[in-house]
Amino acid sequence: MDKKKKMSEWPRHRIQVLWALLTNSYVTGFVQGKLYKGKLKNLCVPGLNCYSCPGALGACPIGALQAVIGSWNFKLAFYAAGFLMFIGALMGRFVCGWLCPFGLLQDLLHKIPFPKKLETFRGDMLLRKLKYVILAVFVILLPMFLVDIVGQGAPYFCKLICPAGTLEGGLPLVILNLSLRSAIGWLYAWKIVILAVTILLSILIYRPFCKYICPLGAIYSLFNPISVFRYHVDRDRCISCGACSRVCKMQIEPAFHANHMECIRCGQCKKVCPTGAIYSGEMNSA
Amino acid sequence: MEEKLRLYIGISIAVLGMCMMAYGISRGEMSVVMIKATNICLECIGIG
């Protein structure tokens, strides 16, 4: 029982829920179907959180990146890229594990019982490279080069892929706003299909969107090996029991690659380690 | 030693990120973000 309590993920989920509520607390937006227009919207939030969500208080960093890259007069996005570098260098993919509302949704969906959960499959690790392709093509190259007559590029990742935008912005706004409802077409249907597939896959596979699609996770993953908040392994204490590898839902081997690019810092490996060999920060807490 | 080096690299990149943010703000990028974030992004919600 004690072990079950120790391994519980709910303390992390509580922080995820609290952060999601805090950053989407513009209740008037949900009532009136309008967006928050205050000054906080100048600032990016660290996780994937659509700024067209009626409750959103901040801007989505991936949306902000595409908006500036796609703007006719800028193209290079120092503000959003600098923000991502700053957060990434401090926390790496800690953001994915603790501060992303869409990550929370996938965490919760994966708790729904299903006869056979898919932990990994052939080509799993290769497929995880797809998120870097999506980052390069849909977030950077297409908004930069596929532009209209005035040189304005669309946010192609948001437009063609992002299920977070559909869930957080598309669904509530279309429900609340009659004029938007009358404007929906094939693109909306396509994005609903992507959202539905993501939800269904999240029941089967742990965080499929984070593993294979998310360009924000791709960016933060680049900083995981050098981020200030990081995991350490005390090699003298490690007994190579493999408990950390078995508990890791991202299918990495924390004892050997504690700061792997796929690690979302959920902390389950730290909790399960019988000798306290895995720790975070500068001091060994064991 | 290697861990210390990684820590310094991490801090340096964080500082560089802050400088980039400041430069981006100084040339007006924040207003692009603000305009996009305060108006319904039709592309984001699957309409535009």
Interface residues (C-beta under 8 A of the other chain):
Chain A: L35 Y36 K37 K41 N42 C44 C50 Y51 S52 A56 G58 A59 C60 G63 A64 A67 V68 S71 F74 A77 F78 Y79 A80 A81 G82 F83 L84 M85 F86 I87 G88 A89 L90 A154 P155 C158 K159 C162 G165 T166 G169 G170 L173 V174 L180 A183 I184 G185 L187 Y188 W190 K191 I192 F223 P225 I226 S227 V228 R230 H232
Chain B: E3 R6 L7 I9 G10 I11 S12 I13 A14 L16 G17 M18 C19 M20 M21 A22 Y23 G24 I25 R27 E29 M30 V32 V33 M34 K36 A37 T38 N39 I40 C41 E43 C44 I45 G46 I47 G48
